[in-house]
Amino acid sequence: MRIALLGAESTGKTTLAAQIAAALRRDGHAVAIVPEVLREWCERERRTPRPEEHLAIAQEQERRVDAAAAAAQVVIADTTALMVAVWGGLLFEHDPLLRFALERQRGYDLTLLTGLDLPWVADGLQRDPAHAREPADTMVRELLARAGISYRVVYGTGEDRLRNALAALPDGLARRPAPPPARSGWQWTCDKCSDAACEHKLFTSLARR
């Protein structure tokens, strides 16, 4: 099984990948995590790639996923070629990178998109500032929808975020963490939450597109 983690900068993809892997390993599955090749590239070169360099980075990301899939039951890709295309801004319909990225994304069994409810934290290698997270998130959603690729959005912090991610996995693949204890007393409700499309009420649950 191939699981893709997509999302804008500083939305917890790497942490979530490690948490999902740990949960699956506890259930006896052989799990491999494929780290983000673009980040590795930026650390090595000490710069962001030029437009013509993105395709090779995307191809290497997917090559490593294929190699991991040959030895593990479950592969978790800490981003995919599609995010390389988004970060590179190479989104023309006939661009080789975008065509490659969408074709590869269709081959994943599950695509998880990390929500924007976590605070943005600079780490010295960010490719985009905090205010660029929303456009990147919007573009990923639009590309997935345009290509007809199903995905789930993961919100929440700590155990809630992991619980919501595990809930998206096929039945029987992993044990679900126990739900949090019910809260008693008065709770505030957003006045937008009567709108089925409103994501305010989804910050601790999953959305399907």
SULTAFEN-V427322 format. One record per run of one state. SS is the DSSP state (helix for helix, strand for strand, loop for the rest). FROM is the first residue (numbers start at 1). LEN is the number of residues. If there is no record, write none. Layout:
# SULTAFEN-V427322
SS FROM LEN
SS FROM LEN
This chain:
# SULTAFEN-V427322
loop 1 1
strand 2 5
loop 7 6
helix 13 14
loop 27 4
strand 31 4
loop 35 2
helix 37 9
loop 46 5
helix 51 19
loop 70 4
strand 74 5
loop 79 2
helix 81 8
loop 89 7
helix 96 10
loop 106 4
strand 110 5
loop 115 15
helix 130 18
loop 148 4
strand 152 3
loop 155 4
helix 159 9
loop 168 31
helix 199 4
loop 203 3
strand 206 3
loop 209 1
